[in-house]
Amino acid sequence: AERDQAALEQAAVLEKRELEFEEAKSKLQIQEQSLRRREALCTEREQELKQQASRARLEAQASRQVDQSKARQASISSTSEPAGVAGAIASSILQDMEIGERSQVTLTDLGLSQISGL
């Protein structure tokens, strides 16, 4: 009878431990699912941030290209605009030469003889 009682008590203790083990296992599974969801959200956020960074790089590159283009245009326009009366006269003579109304005008006459490549 004592043996049976001891065996029953031991079985009850084992059953209690098994229930505690199952509860702990269940809690761990819930935590694991939660961590997987967080990991998925972090991965998704990481992709979004990478896309934003890529777009920002492309926008910065496009902005630099626009700025460089504007700077080139400003440089060209500032160097191509004639200065004062002499520039206006030279411009007029060049236009006359282009349309064929002025002949026998030399680069020296226009003050352009010192420019290399002409």
N, CA, C and O atoms as a DFTB+ gen file, in Angstrom:
472 C
 N C O
     1  1       0.822      -1.191       0.000
     2  2       0.000       0.000       0.000
     3  2       0.863       1.251       0.000
     4  3       0.572       2.213      -0.710
     5  1       1.939       1.236       0.806
     6  2       2.841       2.406       0.818
     7  2       3.538       2.564      -0.516
     8  3       3.747       3.676      -1.000
     9  1       3.892       1.435      -1.099
    10  2       4.544       1.490      -2.414
    11  2       3.602       2.087      -3.441
    12  3       4.006       2.909      -4.263
    13  1       2.361       1.678      -3.394
    14  2       1.390       2.200      -4.348
    15  2       1.205       3.703      -4.139
    16  3       1.118       4.465      -5.103
    17  1       1.146       4.114      -2.901
    18  2       0.987       5.536      -2.577
    19  2       2.193       6.325      -3.057
    20  3       2.039       7.405      -3.626
    21  1       3.395       5.800      -2.835
    22  2       4.627       6.462      -3.268
    23  2       4.680       6.526      -4.782
    24  3       5.098       7.538      -5.344
    25  1       4.265       5.467      -5.448
    26  2       4.259       5.431      -6.906
    27  2       3.256       6.445      -7.454
    28  3       3.529       7.121      -8.447
    29  1       2.095       6.548      -6.806
    30  2       1.091       7.516      -7.231
    31  2       1.590       8.950      -7.047
    32  3       1.377       9.803      -7.908
    33  1       2.244       9.202      -5.937
    34  2       2.794      10.538      -5.685
    35  2       3.881      10.868      -6.709
    36  3       3.942      11.985      -7.223
    37  1       4.723       9.900      -6.995
    38  2       5.796      10.110      -7.971
    39  2       5.192      10.340      -9.361
    40  3       5.675      11.188     -10.111
    41  1       4.150       9.598      -9.704
    42  2       3.481       9.776     -10.993
    43  2       2.846      11.171     -11.071
    44  3       2.880      11.817     -12.118
    45  1       2.274      11.624      -9.962
    46  2       1.674      12.960      -9.935
    47  2       2.734      14.036     -10.120
    48  3       2.514      15.011     -10.839
    49  1       3.882      13.864      -9.474
    50  2       4.987      14.819      -9.615
    51  2       5.477      14.825     -11.055
    52  3       5.706      15.893     -11.622
    53  1       5.641      13.656     -11.655
    54  2       6.088      13.577     -13.050
    55  2       5.075      14.219     -14.003
    56  3       5.441      14.911     -14.952
    57  1       3.804      13.971     -13.726
    58  2       2.749      14.569     -14.561
    59  2       2.762      16.090     -14.446
    60  3       2.579      16.793     -15.440
    61  1       2.979      16.598     -13.229
    62  2       3.054      18.034     -13.005
    63  2       4.247      18.625     -13.757
    64  3       4.135      19.679     -14.383
    65  1       5.392      17.937     -13.688
    66  2       6.597      18.412     -14.393
    67  2       6.380      18.384     -15.908
    68  3       6.833      19.277     -16.623
    69  1       5.686      17.352     -16.389
    70  2       5.410      17.261     -17.823
    71  2       4.524      18.425     -18.269
    72  3       4.747      19.000     -19.335
    73  1       3.520      18.775     -17.459
    74  2       2.662      19.920     -17.776
    75  2       3.467      21.226     -17.773
    76  3       3.291      22.070     -18.652
    77  1       4.346      21.384     -16.786
    78  2       5.202      22.579     -16.722
    79  2       6.102      22.650     -17.947
    80  3       6.319      23.718     -18.520
    81  1       6.631      21.471     -18.343
    82  2       7.485      21.408     -19.524
    83  2       6.699      21.815     -20.773
    84  3       7.206      22.587     -21.588
    85  1       5.495      21.320     -20.938
    86  2       4.658      21.644     -22.098
    87  2       4.303      23.140     -22.118
    88  3       4.286      23.761     -23.181
    89  1       4.021      23.714     -20.940
    90  2       3.735      25.146     -20.852
    91  2       4.952      25.965     -21.271
    92  3       4.838      26.931     -22.025
    93  1       6.118      25.564     -20.768
    94  2       7.352      26.274     -21.127
    95  2       7.622      26.154     -22.620
    96  3       8.028      27.122     -23.263
    97  1       7.397      24.972     -23.166
    98  2       7.595      24.739     -24.599
    99  2       6.635      25.618     -25.408
   100  3       7.032      26.206     -26.414
   101  1       5.388      25.707     -24.976
   102  2       4.391      26.527     -25.645
   103  2       4.782      28.013     -25.607
   104  3       4.654      28.722     -26.606
   105  1       5.258      28.470     -24.449
   106  2       5.706      29.864     -24.324
   107  2       6.878      30.143     -25.257
   108  3       6.939      31.197     -25.890
   109  1       7.808      29.191     -25.338
   110  2       8.959      29.366     -26.227
   111  2       8.525      29.421     -27.689
   112  3       9.075      30.196     -28.472
   113  1       7.542      28.603     -28.060
   114  2       7.045      28.628     -29.438
   115  2       6.392      29.972     -29.752
   116  3       6.562      30.512     -30.846
   117  1       5.646      30.507     -28.788
   118  2       5.024      31.825     -28.977
   119  2       6.093      32.897     -29.126
   120  3       5.980      33.770     -29.987
   121  1       7.125      32.840     -28.299
   122  2       8.225      33.810     -28.383
   123  2       8.945      33.672     -29.725
   124  3       9.310      34.670     -30.346
   125  1       9.147      32.432     -30.166
   126  2       9.815      32.192     -31.441
   127  2       8.995      32.797     -32.590
   128  3       9.562      33.424     -33.485
   129  1       7.668      32.614     -32.572
   130  2       6.806      33.199     -33.602
   131  2       6.887      34.717     -33.576
   132  3       6.948      35.366     -34.620
   133  1       6.886      35.273     -32.377
   134  2       6.989      36.721     -32.229
   135  2       8.313      37.231     -32.797
   136  3       8.351      38.247     -33.491
   137  1       9.389      36.519     -32.498
   138  2      10.705      36.922     -33.010
   139  2      10.761      36.802     -34.536
   140  3      11.373      37.639     -35.199
   141  1      10.134      35.780     -35.088
   142  2      10.105      35.643     -36.551
   143  2       9.331      36.785     -37.195
   144  3       9.737      37.304     -38.235
   145  1       8.208      37.180     -36.577
   146  2       7.450      38.324     -37.104
   147  2       8.290      39.592     -37.044
   148  3       8.315      40.376     -37.992
   149  1       8.977      39.787     -35.921
   150  2       9.842      40.971     -35.794
   151  2      10.952      40.945     -36.835
   152  3      11.275      41.967     -37.440
   153  1      11.528      39.768     -37.036
   154  2      12.593      39.634     -38.028
   155  2      12.069      39.974     -39.419
   156  3      12.739      40.672     -40.180
   157  1      10.869      39.484     -39.756
   158  2      10.265      39.789     -41.055
   159  2      10.016      41.288     -41.195
   160  3      10.270      41.863     -42.253
   161  1       9.519      41.925     -40.133
   162  2       9.290      43.373     -40.177
   163  2      10.602      44.135     -40.343
   164  3      10.675      45.112     -41.089
   165  1      11.633      43.678     -39.640
   166  2      12.948      44.335     -39.756
   167  2      13.506      44.173     -41.165
   168  3      14.077      45.112     -41.721
   169  1      13.345      42.995     -41.738
   170  2      13.823      42.753     -43.095
   171  2      13.077      43.645     -44.084
   172  3      13.676      44.223     -44.992
   173  1      11.769      43.748     -43.895
   174  2      10.956      44.609     -44.753
   175  2      11.396      46.071     -44.616
   176  3      11.538      46.776     -45.615
   177  1      11.607      46.510     -43.402
   178  2      12.038      47.896     -43.158
   179  2      13.423      48.144     -43.763
   180  3      13.695      49.207     -44.320
   181  1      14.283      47.139     -43.640
   182  2      15.631      47.257     -44.214
   183  2      15.541      47.458     -45.725
   184  3      16.244      48.299     -46.284
   185  1      14.669      46.682     -46.391
   186  2      14.492      46.829     -47.831
   187  2      13.957      48.216     -48.187
   188  3      14.402      48.834     -49.154
   189  1      13.005      48.694     -47.401
   190  2      12.461      50.032     -47.646
   191  2      13.550      51.091     -47.520
   192  3      13.647      51.998     -48.347
   193  1      14.365      50.967     -46.481
   194  2      15.441      51.946     -46.266
   195  2      16.476      51.879     -47.378
   196  3      16.989      52.911     -47.812
   197  1      16.786      50.676     -47.843
   198  2      17.731      50.544     -48.957
   199  2      17.177      51.196     -50.212
   200  3      17.913      51.852     -50.949
   201  1      15.872      51.017     -50.462
   202  2      15.254      51.642     -51.625
   203  2      15.267      53.165     -51.491
   204  3      15.536      53.875     -52.460
   205  1      14.976      53.664     -50.286
   206  2      15.009      55.114     -50.065
   207  2      16.417      55.654     -50.280
   208  3      16.599      56.704     -50.897
   209  1      17.404      54.939     -49.773
   210  2      18.797      55.373     -49.943
   211  2      19.178      55.377     -51.416
   212  3      19.859      56.288     -51.887
   213  1      18.739      54.359     -52.138
   214  2      19.032      54.291     -53.571
   215  2      18.387      55.458     -54.313
   216  3      19.018      56.097     -55.155
   217  1      17.110      55.729     -53.988
   218  2      16.430      56.871     -54.617
   219  2      17.134      58.179     -54.269
   220  3      17.290      59.047     -55.128
   221  1      17.553      58.322     -53.031
   222  2      18.237      59.553     -52.606
   223  2      19.553      59.723     -53.361
   224  3      19.903      60.828     -53.777
   225  1      20.283      58.606     -53.536
   226  2      21.540      58.677     -54.307
   227  2      21.273      59.092     -55.743
   228  3      21.982      59.934     -56.295
   229  1      20.237      58.495     -56.353
   230  2      19.901      58.850     -57.736
   231  2      19.473      60.310     -57.848
   232  3      19.857      61.002     -58.791
   233  1      18.677      60.777     -56.885
   234  2      18.245      62.184     -56.899
   235  2      19.435      63.115     -56.721
   236  3      19.521      64.150     -57.383
   237  1      20.350      62.756     -55.835
   238  2      21.542      63.585     -55.619
   239  2      22.395      63.621     -56.885
   240  3      22.911      64.670     -57.270
   241  1      22.533      62.466     -57.522
   242  2      23.308      62.399     -58.756
   243  2      22.653      63.250     -59.839
   244  3      23.338      63.994     -60.542
   245  1      21.341      63.146     -59.978
   246  2      20.620      63.943     -60.978
   247  2      20.759      65.425     -60.663
   248  3      20.940      66.238     -61.569
   249  1      20.676      65.782     -59.384
   250  2      20.814      67.178     -58.984
   251  2      22.212      67.702     -59.316
   252  3      22.366      68.823     -59.801
   253  1      23.233      66.875     -59.050
   254  2      24.603      67.287     -59.395
   255  2      24.744      67.482     -60.894
   256  3      25.393      68.427     -61.343
   257  1      24.134      66.586     -61.676
   258  2      24.224      66.714     -63.131
   259  2      23.529      67.986     -63.608
   260  3      24.024      68.678     -64.498
   261  1      22.374      68.289     -63.008
   262  2      21.667      69.522     -63.370
   263  2      22.515      70.728     -62.988
   264  3      22.649      71.669     -63.770
   265  1      23.091      70.702     -61.778
   266  2      23.939      71.814     -61.342
   267  2      25.143      71.983     -62.267
   268  3      25.508      73.104     -62.623
   269  1      25.758      70.863     -62.653
   270  2      26.911      70.928     -63.551
   271  2      26.494      71.479     -64.916
   272  3      27.209      72.280     -65.518
   273  1      25.332      71.039     -65.391
   274  2      24.839      71.523     -66.672
   275  2      24.563      73.020     -66.620
   276  3      24.909      73.759     -67.541
   277  1      23.931      73.461     -65.523
   278  2      23.660      74.898     -65.361
   279  2      24.965      75.681     -65.286
   280  3      25.079      76.765     -65.858
   281  1      25.950      75.127     -64.578
   282  2      27.239      75.808     -64.456
   283  2      27.910      75.910     -65.822
   284  3      28.496      76.940     -66.155
   285  1      27.823      74.834     -66.617
   286  2      28.414      74.870     -67.958
   287  2      27.700      75.907     -68.822
   288  3      28.334      76.678     -69.542
   289  1      26.360      75.910     -68.736
   290  2      25.601      76.873     -69.529
   291  2      25.935      78.303     -69.106
   292  3      26.082      79.186     -69.950
   293  1      26.052      78.524     -67.808
   294  2      26.399      79.860     -67.315
   295  2      27.787      80.248     -67.788
   296  3      28.025      81.392     -68.175
   297  1      28.706      79.283     -67.754
   298  2      30.073      79.546     -68.201
   299  2      30.094      79.865     -69.688
   300  3      30.779      80.789     -70.128
   301  1      29.342      79.098     -70.450
   302  2      29.299      79.324     -71.897
   303  2      28.652      80.668     -72.199
   304  3      29.147      81.433     -73.027
   305  1      27.545      80.952     -71.525
   306  2      26.854      82.210     -71.818
   307  2      27.684      83.411     -71.373
   308  3      27.675      84.449     -72.035
   309  1      28.404      83.277     -70.250
   310  2      29.199      84.416     -69.792
   311  2      30.415      84.628     -70.668
   312  3      30.873      85.760     -70.821
   313  1      30.952      83.553     -71.252
   314  2      32.115      83.729     -72.126
   315  2      31.701      84.048     -73.547
   316  3      32.489      84.600     -74.315
   317  1      30.457      83.703     -73.909
   318  2      30.042      83.959     -75.286
   319  2      29.343      85.303     -75.448
   320  3      29.155      85.767     -76.573
   321  1      28.958      85.931     -74.353
   322  2      28.323      87.236     -74.457
   323  2      29.383      88.291     -74.755
   324  3      30.381      88.394     -74.042
   325  1      29.165      89.072     -75.810
   326  2      30.157      90.106     -76.129
   327  2      30.183      91.183     -75.054
   328  3      29.167      91.478     -74.424
   329  1      31.344      91.754     -74.859
   330  2      31.495      92.762     -73.818
   331  2      31.534      94.145     -74.447
   332  3      32.418      94.452     -75.246
   333  1      30.589      94.954     -74.087
   334  2      30.598      96.366     -74.484
   335  2      30.420      96.599     -75.973
   336  3      29.905      95.753     -76.705
   337  1      30.870      97.794     -76.402
   338  2      30.712      98.238     -77.792
   339  2      31.554      97.394     -78.736
   340  3      31.097      97.022     -79.817
   341  1      32.785      97.092     -78.331
   342  2      33.668      96.294     -79.188
   343  2      33.049      94.932     -79.444
   344  3      33.108      94.417     -80.561
   345  1      32.458      94.352     -78.418
   346  2      31.814      93.046     -78.581
   347  2      30.615      93.140     -79.501
   348  3      30.386      92.251     -80.321
   349  1      29.845      94.215     -79.371
   350  2      28.669      94.393     -80.227
   351  2      29.090      94.526     -81.690
   352  3      28.462      93.962     -82.585
   353  1      30.164      95.282     -81.913
   354  2      30.656      95.462     -83.290
   355  2      31.146      94.129     -83.842
   356  3      30.814      93.758     -84.968
   357  1      31.942      93.405     -83.043
   358  2      32.476      92.109     -83.488
   359  2      31.330      91.145     -83.751
   360  3      31.363      90.389     -84.722
   361  1      30.331      91.168     -82.904
   362  2      29.180      90.290     -83.081
   363  2      28.444      90.626     -84.368
   364  3      28.051      89.733     -85.119
   365  1      28.262      91.904     -84.619
   366  2      27.584      92.339     -85.832
   367  2      28.352      91.928     -87.079
   368  3      27.770      91.456     -88.056
   369  1      29.666      92.113     -87.032
   370  2      30.505      91.741     -88.175
   371  2      30.451      90.233     -88.398
   372  3      30.358      89.775     -89.537
   373  1      30.511      89.464     -87.314
   374  2      30.446      88.007     -87.450
   375  2      29.107      87.581     -88.044
   376  3      29.062      86.683     -88.885
   377  1      28.029      88.209     -87.618
   378  2      26.722      87.865     -88.181
   379  2      26.664      88.207     -89.675
   380  3      26.127      87.445     -90.478
   381  1      27.222      89.357     -90.027
   382  2      27.256      89.739     -91.439
   383  2      28.068      88.734     -92.245
   384  3      27.709      88.394     -93.372
   385  1      29.174      88.257     -91.653
   386  2      30.006      87.279     -92.351
   387  2      29.254      85.961     -92.511
   388  3      29.342      85.318     -93.557
   389  1      28.526      85.562     -91.490
   390  2      27.802      84.289     -91.541
   391  2      26.733      84.291     -92.628
   392  3      26.515      83.275     -93.288
   393  1      26.073      85.416     -92.816
   394  2      25.013      85.448     -93.831
   395  2      25.531      85.931     -95.182
   396  3      24.757      86.075     -96.128
   397  1      26.821      86.177     -95.274
   398  2      27.436      86.498     -96.555
   399  2      27.376      87.955     -96.964
   400  3      27.594      88.255     -98.138
   401  1      27.099      88.854     -96.076
   402  2      27.005      90.273     -96.424
   403  2      28.314      91.016     -96.201
   404  3      28.423      92.173     -96.607
   405  1      29.280      90.422     -95.593
   406  2      30.548      91.091     -95.322
   407  2      31.665      90.175     -95.826
   408  3      31.690      88.985     -95.513
   409  1      32.558      90.723     -96.585
   410  2      33.662      89.907     -97.095
   411  2      34.985      90.534     -96.698
   412  3      35.044      91.713     -96.346
   413  1      36.038      89.746     -96.755
   414  2      37.415      90.153     -96.503
   415  2      37.610      90.747     -95.114
   416  3      38.324      91.738     -94.956
   417  1      36.987      90.155     -94.118
   418  2      37.235      90.535     -92.736
   419  2      38.096      89.435     -92.136
   420  3      37.742      88.257     -92.193
   421  1      39.225      89.823     -91.563
   422  2      40.144      88.820     -91.013
   423  2      39.930      88.680     -89.510
   424  3      39.266      89.501     -88.876
   425  1      40.514      87.612     -88.957
   426  2      40.448      87.415     -87.512
   427  2      41.152      88.542     -86.777
   428  3      40.754      88.908     -85.671
   429  1      42.190      89.090     -87.380
   430  2      42.896      90.214     -86.770
   431  2      41.978      91.418     -86.691
   432  3      41.995      92.156     -85.706
   433  1      41.166      91.620     -87.738
   434  2      40.211      92.730     -87.728
   435  2      39.241      92.591     -86.556
   436  3      38.809      93.586     -85.972
   437  1      38.907      91.349     -86.221
   438  2      37.958      91.117     -85.147
   439  2      38.630      91.014     -83.776
   440  3      37.957      90.905     -82.751
   441  1      39.966      91.050     -83.773
   442  2      40.688      90.935     -82.505
   443  2      40.712      89.511     -81.982
   444  3      40.856      89.288     -80.780
   445  1      40.571      88.538     -82.891
   446  2      40.535      87.136     -82.489
   447  2      41.778      86.376     -82.935
   448  3      41.817      85.153     -82.806
   449  1      42.782      87.052     -83.450
   450  2      43.930      86.359     -84.000
   451  2      44.774      85.657     -82.942
   452  3      45.519      84.731     -83.263
   453  1      44.668      86.081     -81.695
   454  2      45.484      85.501     -80.619
   455  2      44.871      84.251     -80.004
   456  3      45.502      83.588     -79.181
   457  1      43.658      83.933     -80.396
   458  2      42.973      82.747     -79.857
   459  2      43.471      81.522     -80.593
   460  3      43.412      81.457     -81.821
   461  1      43.966      80.542     -79.833
   462  2      44.499      79.340     -80.479
   463  2      43.356      78.509     -81.037
   464  3      42.260      78.474     -80.477
   465  1      43.630      77.845     -82.146
   466  2      42.632      76.989     -82.781
   467  2      41.818      77.704     -83.827
   468  3      40.999      77.066     -84.488
   469  1      42.001      79.004     -84.013
   470  2      41.248      79.747     -85.048
   471  2      42.176      80.149     -86.144
   472  3      41.752      80.781     -87.111
